[in-house]
Every structure is written in C-alpha cells, then in structure tokens.
Amino acid sequence: MMPSTFQQSNSLHAAIIMDGNGRWATRRGLPRIEGHKEGSKAVRRTVEAAPGLGITTLTVYAFSSDNWKRPRDEVQQLMALLYDYLRHEKDRCVAQGIRLSVIGRRDRLSPLMRAAIRAAETATAGGATLHFRIAIDYSARDTILRAASRWDGQTAMTRDAFLETLADLHHPGVPLPEVDLLIRTGGEKRLSDFLLWESAYAELYFTDRMWPDFGADDLRAAVEEFHRRTRRFGAVPVAATGS
Ligand code: FPP
C-alpha cells in the first residue's frame, strides 16, 4: 500500500525543470536575461494549459539553492523577474482559481520578495483549479535534512510520519503531492536536486525543447506520453498475476 500522505490517481502532479533559457538567448546573440524573460512567458502559457490537461498540481523549478553561485547580475535579474511575476500574476491567478505558493527557503530572500510571496499566497489561497508551486531557493536535499532534523530522536520515525514532516515544511496541513510526471527541457537528463523524495516513482520526460520555446503543445505531448506508460510502483501489473 502507498503511504496515505501521497495523493493518488485522480490528481496529476507535473513538475518541470525549466532548462535552456541561457542557451536560447546566447544562440540569438542576446543577453541571458532575455532567455529568462521569454521563460517567464512560457511559465504563463504552461500554467494556462495545465488544468485543461488534467494537471491539478504544477511545480516549477525557478531558482535552485545552487543558483546563488551565478553572477550577481543574473541572480538580481532573476529575482526581479520572479518578483514581477508574483505581483502581476496574482490577480490573474485569483480570476482563474489558481492557488499559487512558493516552496524553498525564504530566509535568504529579500524582505520585499518575502512580502510579495506572502501577498500572492494569501490572495490565491482559495484557488481550487490548480495548485501552482514555484520553487525558489529550493534544494531537495536541504528540505529532507530539515525534515529529518525535526525528528525528536525518541520514537522510531515511520515513513508516514517523515512524509508528514516533509509536507509540513512547505504547506502545513496539506498532503505531500507525489510527483507523477517530471519534465526537463533543454536536452539535459538529470534531476539537479529537485523534489528528490517526491519523485521517487515519477515518470521522467526529457525534451530537447529550450524552455522559452515550450508551450501548450509540448505540455500536451508530455502528458500524453505519461498516460501511455504503465506505472507499477514496484509491483506486478494485475493482468500479469493471473488473478
Ligand atoms: C535554467 O536555464 C533556468 C533558470 C535557472 C531560471 C528559470 C527561470 C525562469 C523560467 C523565469 C521566471 C520564472 C517564473 C516562475 C516566473 P539556464 O539559465 O540554466 O539555461 P542554460 O542551461 O541554457 O544556461
């Protein structure tokens, strides 16, 4: 039996590693930030297309904890883009029933950014069409470590109890959404410290499409491929058991 804290079947959680912004821009002789700006538009397209494809939770990797190592200018420009997105998309999210939330560390973000996150989360809290999660200053390993450090050391830590602790770090009271479909654009094939625990049984989908070129048709192709796969979670398919 799967742990009870994992959402099952009638929900589809897609997570996206949005890679290729820099290459998209460089190939056009543009500064990297132009790739990130086009990438923001691709985020908007993806969020709009997601509910129509049966996606109920969408998590995008906008800024990893390792991205702090990028040149200062690029970090500032990315933060400015994320800030603008949170401020400007809030009303559209409310109108479309989208609940927006942010996962990751907040203590290293600016007070302005933290306020924009809080405002967007509060304004969209009632959204039930899609839970759209943006990962900012996110590291899966850091999240797992923080969850483990909450263990009291006295009683045995069950898997369910650990999952609840992990979920609680991001959205207190909301079950941990297991990733069903993990998409990575930009041609690379790695997980880059994104949702490692939650993706234990995710179907992986890699595409050469650079993130700024990603659109509704690409998302549809990924979801269709997901539905063609047989998920076994380590078991034997019922038809093969003969029972
Ligand atoms: C990876 O491409 C992309 C990022 C580190 C940033 C992603 C950010 C956005 C798409 C923009 C804003 C996001 C939201 C949610 C509004 P890369 O720069 O590593 O590309 P490269 O591998 O081609 O250099």
Residues whose N, C-alpha, C, O or C-beta is under 5 A from the ligand:
A	BS01	FPP	M18 D19 G20 N21 G22 R23 W24 H36 G39 S40 V43 Y61 A62 L81 Y85 I134
